Amino acid sequence: MGTMTDPIADMLTRIRNAGMAQRSSTLIPVSRLKLALATVLKSEGFIRDFEILKATPRQHLRVHLLYSPNSKPRIQGLRRVSKPGLRRYVGKDEIPQVYGGLGVAVVSTSQGLMTGKDARRQGVGGEVLCYVW
């Protein structure tokens, strides 16, 4: 396996694919950033839960997906915004609305990872990692 240039994009793709395949969970190699992202997704109600599997040789994050009563994935869309080749930073006043407020922008700030709404409330900008809706 080659080195991964964009682990966040990989995580989003795994979640998207698992949702399209109606799987209850998906495994993702763990990192602090991905843990923080999973925490935001859970607090915003996009995923049911997540856990760290202490398997060898590498730890993995198991993300449990959430579906509506009609079996639609709770996450309708995921979009990577800031990419390793093109970082996208915003000031506190430029944090984008996602789907008229129905979705969330996940922003990496000096205070940690948070939703765009929380970043606006705390008056901090940062790197827009992705949109989720």
C-alpha positions, 0 to 999 in steps of 0.5 A: 500500500502506498502512502496516503496523500489525503487521509480525510478524503479517504475517510469521507470516501469510506463513509460514503461508500458504506452508506451507499452499500447500506453497511452498518459500519465501516473501518478507517485507519485511526488518527487524531484528526479522524477521531476529532472528525468522527466526534463532530459527525456524531455530535451533529447526528450524522453517525450513530457512534464510533469506536477505536479497535485496538487491533494489530498492526494498526488501530482502526476507527469503526464508524457506525452509520445512521439511517433514516426509517426509510433506510436512507443514509443520514449522510446524504453528501460529503465533500472534501473542501481543503485538499493537501494541494490546495488548502482552503482557509477562512476567517471567522466572517467567511465561514460558509453555510452548507445547504442553507444551514442543513449541512455543516462545514467542518473547520479545523481551528486553533481551538480544535475541530468544530462545525462552522457554526461553532467556529462563528460562535467562538469567533475563530476561523481556520481550515475548512476540511469538508462539508457534510449534509 
